Amino acid sequence: MEEEPADPLKDIKSSRGRELDGRRLILCVTGSVASIEVPSLARELMRHGAEVNVVMSEAAEKLVRPETLEWATGNPVIRQLTGKTEHVRLAGRWKGKADLVLIAPCTEYHLEGSSRHRRHASHDTRLDGAWRGDSTSDLSGRSRADVQESGGSFEHAEAPGKRR
């Protein structure tokens, strides 16, 4: 007699390989139209053994439903950052933190260090900073203290190497 999986949504885990066994991934879903492929990506990562947690931007919710991503991963989806500091809990520096923060889809918009993009910092950029050990950093890796020291505001920081 076969045993029921503890969570039927996760019964695909490691069904295609064990390369990611024991790895915890944070999948940050952005508002690009390619985000419609993310549920399949999440399922494939799980098929190779990964535990996947999803953080999604408001723009992403217009293209893919949070319920779909919860089904895809078997985990609740983080849709906004609250006083519970979800980004630090998932990506901070302690045992059980994420092994990888994956931004998908990741376009030049998400990698660009210009101030016009930084104004729209989202869960994704904050989570990336927390994973690197700085829960107040932006995508360029500059912390709030670095920006304030240079006389700029956090939301309008310039890219590294272009300090005033």
Order of alpha helices (4+ residues) and beta strands (2+ residues): beta-alpha-beta-alpha-alpha-alpha-beta-alpha-alpha-alpha-alpha
